[in-house]
Amino acid sequence: MMETQKIALVTGGSRGLGKNMALALAQKGNDLIITYNSNKTEADEVVNSIEALGQKAAALQLNVGEVKNFDGFVTALSTVLIEKWKRPSFDFLINNAGIGIYTPFASTTEEQFDLLTNIHFKGVYFLTQKLLPVIADGGRIINVSTGLTRFSLPGYSAYAALKGAIEVLTKYLAKELGARGIAVNAVAPGAIETDFAGGVVRDNEQMNQGIAANTALGRVGLPNDIGGVVAFLCSKEGSWINAQRLEVSGGMFI
């Protein structure tokens, strides 16, 4: 019996780490559905890149901070799955979409806190819940966390605390979804050169050098350091890894 083609859904897959994850998954022979918040052009370019690798792909708009829109998204996703793949489910959910707000604890506003909460915790919680009927048994869920849950850098108190919540949620999902054969893990990148949080790690030379000096492998992370780890967790070889936090930081602050 021929095995069903595996399909991964990557939120925030049009740029940065999400784009890298999507391309790495495609290189391993997976089909992709990516979501984008506002930039359809970028998302379409990623779809074209995935198709150039010989895999099927689609892009759907989604603001992960707007829970009220999730039912509509699930309907759109289900339609795409039937039309493009002739199946009602997908296999791998990568909860990647996010933003960074750099703000000291003393001056963090309620608006900033609510925005981060809606995107990084509430959105992940309820999007995953809404997608449960559409995720195939034996699938995988990967939640993107951060090295900042293990070490502390001033200015990320709300962001890192919410990622800490995601790491706890990861264990609960692994426990409650185990009966369906769904493994759930968290990937925690260290500092990466992307446009995240205004591109501060990439563009601030002093910060870049400081991080490199505090990383065992002597440099700041690149998007290519992360995507392959997500692809591995979605492979047969990664199938017995469950309820884990995998830090991918080159050995920051050890």
N, C-alpha and C positions, 0 to 999 in steps of 0.2 A: 504494500500500500504506500502510495506516494505521500510524503510529509507535506502538510500545508505550509505555504509560504508564510514566513514570519513577518509581522508588521509591528513597527514601533511607533508610538506617539510621543513626540518630544515637544513639550511646551516651551515657548520662547526659542524656537529652533531657527530663527531667521538671521541670527547674529551671534557673535561671541562664542561662549562655551556651548550653547545649544546647537549652533550651526556645526561646530566641530564634532559634537556627539552624533548629530544626524549623519554627517558624512562618514564618520567612523563606523557607524552601524550599517550604512549602505555598503561600505567596502567589505564588510563581513557577510554580505549577501542578504541583508534585511531590506524590506520595503519600508517606506517612511510616510508618516503624516506629521507635519510640523504645524505649530501655531505661531501666529505673529500678532502683536498688539495693534500696530498702526502702519508699519512699512510693508505694504504688499509687494512692492518692487523687489526689496531685499529677499522676501520669502520666495518669490517666483524664481529668483536667481539660484537659491538653494535647491529648489525643486529641479531646476534644469541641471544643476551639478549632480544631483542624485540620479537623475535619469541618464546622464552621461556615463554613470558608473554601471548602467544596465539594470537599475532597480526602478520599480514604480514609486511615485511620490505624489503627494497632494499637500496643499497649504490651506489652513482654515484660520479665520480671524477669531481671536479670543483674548479678552482682558481677564486675566486670572484673579483680579481683585474684585470682580463684579459677579457675586454668587447668583444674583437674579437672572443672569444670562446663561447659566450653565445648562438648563433644560434645552434651550434652543441650540446650544453647541452640541449637546449629545445627539439631538435629532439630525443636525447637519453632518456630524461624524458618521452616524449610522447610515445615512443616505450615501455618503462617499464610499463607505466600506462595501455596501451592496453593489453600487454602480461600478466601482473600479476593481474590487477584489472578489465580488460575488460571495461574500461571507459576512456574517453579522457581528464579528468580533475582531479585536486586535490582540497582540500578545504582550507587548512591553510598554509600560507607561513610565516616562521619564519626566518627573515634576521638576523642571529646570527654570521656568520663567521667573524672573525677579528683577528687582532694582536695588541699588545701593544708596543709602542716605548717610552721609558722614556728618554726624552732629554730636557734640558733647552731651552727656547725660543731663547736665544742669540746664541746657537750653533746648532740649528736645521738646517739640510741641505735640499736643494731642493729635493734631492733624497729621503730622509726620508719623506718629506712632500708629494711628489708625490705618494709614496708607500701607505701611510696612506689614501690619498685622493682616490686613485683608489680602495682600499679595502673597506673603510668605508663609502664613499659617492657616488662616480661615479658608483662603482660596484653595490651597493644597488639600486641606481636610475634606471640604465638600465637593471639590472636583473629583477627587479619588472616589468618594462615596457614590457620586452620580455615575461614574464610569464603571463601577463594579459589575453591572450586568453586561457590559460590552467587552470586558477583559476576559480572555479565554482562560479556562482552567489550565494550570501548569505554566502560567505566564509569570512575568516579573514586574515589580514596581521599584523604581529607583528614585529616591528623594535626594535632591541636591542640597547639601548642608554647607558648612564652611569650617576652615581651620580655626576660626574665631570662637568656636564653642570649646576648644581646648586651651588656647592661649588668648590673652586679652590685649587688644590695642585700643587706646582711647578713641572714642567717637563712634563706636559701633554697638553700644549697649542694647538698643532696641532690636536691631538687625540680628545680632548674635543670640540674644535671648530667644527670639522667635525661631531661629535655626536650632537652638537647643530643644525647643518644643517639638520640632520636626524629627529630631533624633529619637525622642521618646515615642512619638507617634509611630515611627518606623518599626519599633519593637512590638507595639500593640497590633499594628497591621499584620506583621509576620505571624503573630500568635493567632489572630482571628481569621486570617485567610489561608492558614496552613492546610486546612481541610480541603481546600480547592487546589492545592499544589502550587500556590503562588508564593514565590520568595520575594521578600521585601528588604532592601538595603538602603543605606545612606552613603553617598559619596561626598566627602568633605575636601574640596580643593583648598590649597593654600593660596597665597597671593599670586594672581595671574595677570599677565599683560593683556588686558582687553579694554574696551571702552566702559566697563563697569565702574559705577560711582564716578563718572566723569573722566575715566581713563587715568586716575591718579597713580596707580601702580606703574602703568606704562610710561606716563609722560613726566612724572616728577622724579628727576634723576636722583635726588637725595634719598627719597623713599625707596626707589628701586635698588640703589646700592646698599641701603640699610637692611632691606629684606634679604638681599643676596648674601650679605655678611652673616646673617643669622640663620641661613639655610645650609644644611650639611653638604648638599651638592653644589653650593656656591653660586646659584643664580636664582632669578625669579622664574616662576612657572610660566609656561606658554599654553595656549589652548590645546595644542597637540598632545600635551601631557595628560589631558583629562579624558578626551573622547574615547580613546582606546580602552580605558578602564571601564567605562560604561558599556562599551560593546562587549568586553569580556564577561561582565556580569550578566549579559543577555545571551551568552553562548552556552552550549552544553557543558563546556569545561567549568563554567561558573555556577552550575545549577545547585550545588550543595552549599553555597554561601548564602546565609540567611540571617536576618536580624542584626546585621553588622554595620558598624560605622567604619568606612575605609577612607582614611585620610590620604590625600594625594598631594603632598606638599614639598617633596624633595627633602623632608626632614627639617621643617621650620621649628625653631625654638626647642630643640631637644637637648 
